[in-house]
Amino acid sequence: MPERKSYHHGNLRQALVEATAALIEAQGPQAFTLTEAARNAGVSAAAPYRHFKGRDDLLEEVARQGFVDFTDRLSAAFDHGRPKPLTAFLRMGQAYLDFAAERPGYYMAMFESGISIVGNAELAAASGRAQGVLIDAAEALSARLPAADRPPARMVANHIWALSHGVVELFGRGKPGSRSPVAASEMLESGALIYLRGLGLIPD
């Protein structure tokens, strides 16, 4: 039997988060139990309650940490709009796909678990920061247009977010669409370009 880890160590909270993310990746966000998370973290079934009120509280922390990493990736990809806003904006799409592929347990906790983001202040703030990066990028794209001709940046951000999520759902993580001859990254970029061109944000 493997030696049980001490649940007095300072990393128990993070160990439970990582164990839960792995369970979600393997079983989906609805299937895991707090007991399984404790077992995978190498602690007793009672140990999680030292840090979390229950299963949903742990799931929300997985999602919150996911949003923190997600935001960092989007921000790094946009890189203040360098070398030009459109190039930077399209890089964010690849960052979105990479996050979903590389951290699927966190991604599913964020978007597919059914948790109430607005019901958790820290989680809502983390989600809001991610959206804020997309809004800033949309504003940068439209900066060359007269103010009266600029589409609402939040609308653009939400549409692109929805498009990105749709590509992940249809063409990512081994789903039926993933057998398409068109790569997910190409699908997302072409869709984004069509959308942005239709709004007049890039030249015809």
C-alpha positions as CSV (number, residue, x, y, z in Angstrom):
1,M,0.0,0.0,0.0
2,P,1.3,3.5,-0.8
3,E,2.2,5.6,2.2
4,R,-0.6,8.0,3.0
5,K,0.4,11.6,2.8
6,S,0.1,13.7,5.9
7,Y,-2.9,16.1,5.6
8,H,-1.1,18.5,7.9
9,H,1.2,19.6,5.0
10,G,0.6,23.0,3.5
11,N,-0.1,21.6,0.0
12,L,-3.1,19.6,0.8
13,R,-5.5,22.2,-0.6
14,Q,-3.6,22.3,-3.9
15,A,-3.2,18.5,-4.0
16,L,-7.0,18.1,-3.7
17,V,-7.5,20.6,-6.5
18,E,-5.1,18.8,-8.8
19,A,-6.5,15.4,-7.9
20,T,-10.0,16.7,-8.7
21,A,-8.9,18.2,-12.1
22,A,-7.5,14.8,-13.0
23,L,-10.7,13.1,-12.0
24,I,-12.8,15.5,-14.0
25,E,-10.5,14.9,-17.0
26,A,-11.0,11.1,-16.7
27,Q,-14.7,11.0,-15.7
28,G,-16.3,14.3,-16.4
29,P,-17.3,17.1,-14.0
30,Q,-20.4,15.4,-12.7
31,A,-19.0,12.0,-11.9
32,F,-16.2,12.6,-9.3
33,T,-16.8,12.4,-5.6
34,L,-15.1,14.1,-2.7
35,T,-14.0,10.7,-1.4
36,E,-12.3,9.9,-4.7
37,A,-10.6,13.3,-4.7
38,A,-9.3,12.5,-1.2
39,R,-8.1,9.0,-2.2
40,N,-6.3,10.4,-5.3
41,A,-4.6,13.0,-3.1
42,G,-3.5,10.3,-0.7
43,V,-5.5,11.6,2.3
44,S,-8.4,10.5,4.4
45,A,-12.0,11.0,3.3
46,A,-12.4,13.6,6.1
47,A,-9.3,15.6,5.1
48,P,-10.9,17.7,2.3
49,Y,-13.3,19.3,4.8
50,R,-10.4,21.0,6.4
51,H,-10.3,23.3,3.3
52,F,-13.6,22.9,1.5
53,K,-17.2,22.9,2.5
54,G,-18.1,20.2,0.1
55,R,-17.8,18.9,-3.4
56,D,-19.1,22.0,-5.1
57,D,-16.7,24.2,-3.1
58,L,-13.8,22.1,-4.3
59,L,-15.1,22.2,-7.9
60,E,-15.4,26.0,-7.8
61,E,-11.8,26.2,-6.7
62,V,-10.7,24.1,-9.6
63,A,-12.6,26.4,-11.9
64,R,-11.2,29.5,-10.2
65,Q,-7.6,28.3,-10.7
66,G,-8.4,27.4,-14.2
67,F,-9.6,30.9,-15.0
68,V,-6.4,32.4,-13.4
69,D,-4.2,30.3,-15.7
70,F,-6.6,30.9,-18.7
71,T,-6.4,34.7,-18.2
72,D,-2.6,34.6,-18.0
73,R,-2.4,32.7,-21.2
74,L,-4.8,35.0,-23.0
75,S,-3.0,38.1,-21.8
76,A,0.4,36.7,-22.8
77,A,-0.9,35.8,-26.2
78,F,-2.4,39.2,-26.8
79,D,0.8,40.9,-25.6
80,H,-0.6,44.4,-25.6
81,G,-1.6,44.0,-29.2
82,R,1.9,43.5,-30.6
83,P,3.0,43.6,-33.4
84,K,-0.6,44.5,-34.5
85,P,-4.0,44.0,-32.9
86,L,-5.3,41.5,-35.4
87,T,-2.3,39.2,-35.2
88,A,-2.4,39.4,-31.4
89,F,-6.2,38.8,-31.4
90,L,-5.8,35.6,-33.5
91,R,-3.0,34.4,-31.2
92,M,-5.5,34.5,-28.4
93,G,-7.7,32.0,-30.2
94,Q,-4.8,29.5,-30.3
95,A,-4.1,30.1,-26.6
96,Y,-7.8,29.3,-26.0
97,L,-7.5,26.0,-27.8
98,D,-4.2,25.2,-26.2
99,F,-5.6,25.7,-22.7
100,A,-8.6,23.4,-23.5
101,A,-6.3,20.7,-24.8
102,E,-3.6,21.0,-22.1
103,R,-5.8,21.5,-19.0
104,P,-9.0,19.7,-19.9
105,G,-10.0,19.0,-16.3
106,Y,-9.8,22.7,-15.4
107,Y,-11.6,23.7,-18.7
108,M,-14.4,21.3,-18.0
109,A,-14.7,22.6,-14.4
110,M,-14.9,26.2,-15.8
111,F,-17.4,25.7,-18.6
112,E,-19.1,22.3,-18.4
113,S,-19.7,21.6,-14.7
114,G,-22.9,23.6,-14.2
115,I,-21.5,25.5,-11.3
116,S,-22.8,29.0,-10.6
117,I,-20.0,31.4,-11.3
118,V,-21.9,34.4,-9.9
119,G,-22.5,32.6,-6.7
120,N,-18.8,32.6,-5.8
121,A,-17.2,36.1,-5.6
122,E,-13.6,34.9,-6.2
123,L,-14.7,32.7,-9.0
124,A,-16.7,35.5,-10.6
125,A,-13.8,37.9,-10.3
126,A,-11.5,35.4,-12.0
127,S,-14.0,34.8,-14.8
128,G,-14.4,38.6,-15.2
129,R,-10.7,39.1,-15.6
130,A,-10.6,36.6,-18.4
131,Q,-13.5,38.4,-20.2
132,G,-11.7,41.7,-19.6
133,V,-8.7,40.5,-21.6
134,L,-11.0,39.7,-24.5
135,I,-12.8,43.1,-24.2
136,D,-9.5,45.0,-24.2
137,A,-8.4,43.1,-27.3
138,A,-11.7,43.9,-29.0
139,E,-11.3,47.5,-28.2
140,A,-7.8,47.5,-29.6
141,L,-9.2,46.0,-32.8
142,S,-11.7,48.7,-33.3
143,A,-9.5,51.6,-32.2
144,R,-8.9,52.6,-35.9
145,L,-12.6,53.2,-36.5
146,P,-14.5,56.3,-35.7
147,A,-16.1,56.0,-32.2
148,A,-19.6,55.9,-33.7
149,D,-18.7,53.0,-36.0
150,R,-17.2,50.7,-33.3
151,P,-19.2,47.7,-32.3
152,P,-19.6,47.1,-28.6
153,A,-16.4,45.6,-27.4
154,R,-18.2,43.3,-24.9
155,M,-20.4,42.0,-27.6
156,V,-17.4,41.2,-29.8
157,A,-15.6,39.5,-26.9
158,N,-18.6,37.4,-26.0
159,H,-19.2,36.3,-29.6
160,I,-15.5,35.3,-30.0
161,W,-15.6,33.5,-26.7
162,A,-18.7,31.6,-27.8
163,L,-17.1,30.8,-31.2
164,S,-13.9,29.5,-29.4
165,H,-15.9,27.4,-27.0
166,G,-18.0,26.0,-29.9
167,V,-14.8,24.9,-31.8
168,V,-13.5,23.2,-28.6
169,E,-16.8,21.4,-28.1
170,L,-17.1,20.2,-31.7
171,F,-13.5,19.7,-32.7
172,G,-11.6,19.2,-29.5
173,R,-10.8,16.4,-27.0
174,G,-11.5,13.5,-29.4
175,K,-15.1,14.5,-30.2
176,P,-16.7,13.5,-33.5
177,G,-15.8,16.7,-35.2
178,S,-12.1,16.2,-34.4
179,R,-12.0,13.9,-37.4
180,S,-12.6,16.9,-39.6
181,P,-9.9,17.4,-42.3
182,V,-9.8,21.0,-41.1
183,A,-7.8,21.6,-37.9
184,A,-9.5,23.2,-34.9
185,S,-7.2,26.1,-35.1
186,E,-8.0,26.7,-38.8
187,M,-11.7,26.5,-38.1
188,L,-11.5,29.0,-35.3
189,E,-9.3,31.5,-37.2
190,S,-11.4,31.4,-40.3
191,G,-14.6,31.8,-38.3
192,A,-13.1,34.7,-36.4
193,L,-11.9,36.4,-39.6
194,I,-15.3,36.1,-41.2
195,Y,-17.0,37.6,-38.1
196,L,-14.5,40.4,-37.7
197,R,-14.7,41.3,-41.4
198,G,-18.4,41.4,-41.2
199,L,-18.2,44.0,-38.4
200,G,-15.8,46.1,-40.4
201,L,-13.0,45.5,-37.9
202,I,-10.6,44.3,-40.6
203,P,-10.4,45.4,-44.3
204,D,-12.3,43.5,-46.9
